[in-house]
Amino acid sequence: MFYEPSKGHGLPHDPFKAIVSPRPIGWISTLSKEGALNLAPYSFFNAFSSNPHLVWFSSEGPKDSATFAAETNEFVANLVGRDLAERMNRSAVNAPRGVSEFGYAGLTPAPSRLVAPPRVAEAPAALECKVTEIFRPKGLDGNDAGVFVVIGEVVGVHIDEAFLAQGLFDTVKAGNVARLGYMDYSTVDAVFSMRRPRWKD
Ligand SMILES: Cc1cc2nc3c(=O)[nH]c(=O)nc-3n(C[C@H](O)[C@H](O)[C@H](O)COP(=O)(O)O)c2cc1C
């Protein structure tokens, strides 16, 4: 089949997110300018530069995470391990501004080192980030797409040492949870390795 998204897909559910998958989940903790604590998952999230370490998340509409990040210029991107999937999902509740999803989801805020928003103590890893840019992308029609892309530089990295083996982060042990399409998720339960070819070999 072929379809043009602007004209509809004719399927029972939109396959777009199932095709662009798996997507890592940035579990974003932020503080508002008044000090209200917030936590929410974002699967429009990824790293896109290693030097400096840059990550982004995208809010479809002005949700609290993007609003708070804009107010205070800081956020933490926490990693969702397999044991945390259900609590991550609870934290997606549309709680009113000022109500912390940490308590609602049964999670513990732990102090960050270099930014004010706390991290999720239970997370296998967490990236402390300072906002470098927030931009409002346009569609082909030139109209504002209604999304807020928050970019941050990673200034501190926490790793729970239970997930370090011979100096390597153990992705299978952490079971990194990713978002697929529909109501589906995946977890890392197997890895394989490949060496990149070099022309002279
Ligand atoms: C796994 C998962 C991924 C999500 N990814 C996004 C996303 O990338 N962008 C977005 O706007 N909402 C996303 N959502 C929905 C938000 O988490 C939800 O609207 C939440 O209430 C926003 O909270 P906030 O207003 O505290 O930021 C996602 C929800 C789940 C469960």
The ligand as a Tripos MOL2 file, in Angstrom:
@<TRIPOS>MOLECULE
LIG
   31    33     1     0     0
SMALL
NO_CHARGES

@<TRIPOS>ATOM
      1 C1          5.4170    6.2700   26.5140 C.3       1 LIG1
      2 C2          4.8430    7.6330   26.3040 C.ar      1 LIG1
      3 C3          5.4740    8.5120   25.4320 C.ar      1 LIG1
      4 C4          4.9510    9.7950   25.2300 C.ar      1 LIG1
      5 N1          5.6040   10.6310   24.3560 N.ar      1 LIG1
      6 C5          5.1390   11.8810   24.1780 C.ar      1 LIG1
      7 C6          5.8310   12.7780   23.3010 C.ar      1 LIG1
      8 O1          6.8650   12.4630   22.7170 O.2       1 LIG1
      9 N2          5.3240   14.0380   23.1350 N.ar      1 LIG1
     10 C7          4.1930   14.4410   23.7990 C.ar      1 LIG1
     11 O2          3.7840   15.5860   23.6280 O.2       1 LIG1
     12 N3          3.5210   13.6060   24.6490 N.ar      1 LIG1
     13 C8          3.9920   12.3520   24.8500 C.ar      1 LIG1
     14 N4          3.3390   11.5090   25.7160 N.ar      1 LIG1
     15 C9          2.1980   12.0010   26.4890 C.3       1 LIG1
     16 C10         2.6890   12.7930   27.7040 C.3       1 LIG1
     17 O3          3.5460   12.0120   28.5270 O.3       1 LIG1
     18 C11         1.4500   13.2110   28.5270 C.3       1 LIG1
     19 O4          0.6700   14.1000   27.7370 O.3       1 LIG1
     20 C12         1.8180   13.8390   29.8330 C.3       1 LIG1
     21 O5          0.6410   14.0560   30.6000 O.3       1 LIG1
     22 C13         2.5340   15.1710   29.6470 C.3       1 LIG1
     23 O6          2.8970   15.6050   30.9150 O.3       1 LIG1
     24 P1          3.4020   17.0470   31.2480 P.3       1 LIG1
     25 O7          2.2740   18.0210   30.8780 O.co2     1 LIG1
     26 O8          3.5960   16.9420   32.7300 O.co2     1 LIG1
     27 O9          4.6610   17.3080   30.4840 O.co2     1 LIG1
     28 C14         3.8000   10.2080   25.9210 C.ar      1 LIG1
     29 C15         3.1540    9.3180   26.7950 C.ar      1 LIG1
     30 C16         3.6720    8.0450   26.9800 C.ar      1 LIG1
     31 C17         2.9810    7.0940   27.9310 C.3       1 LIG1
@<TRIPOS>BOND
     1     1     2 1
     2     2     3 ar
     3     2    30 ar
     4     3     4 ar
     5     4     5 ar
     6     4    28 ar
     7     5     6 ar
     8     6     7 ar
     9     6    13 1
    10     7     8 2
    11     7     9 ar
    12     9    10 ar
    13    10    11 2
    14    10    12 ar
    15    12    13 ar
    16    13    14 ar
    17    14    15 1
    18    14    28 ar
    19    15    16 1
    20    16    17 1
    21    16    18 1
    22    18    19 1
    23    18    20 1
    24    20    21 1
    25    20    22 1
    26    22    23 1
    27    23    24 1
    28    24    25 2
    29    24    26 1
    30    24    27 1
    31    28    29 ar
    32    29    30 ar
    33    30    31 1
@<TRIPOS>SUBSTRUCTURE
     1 LIG1         1 GROUP 0 **** ****
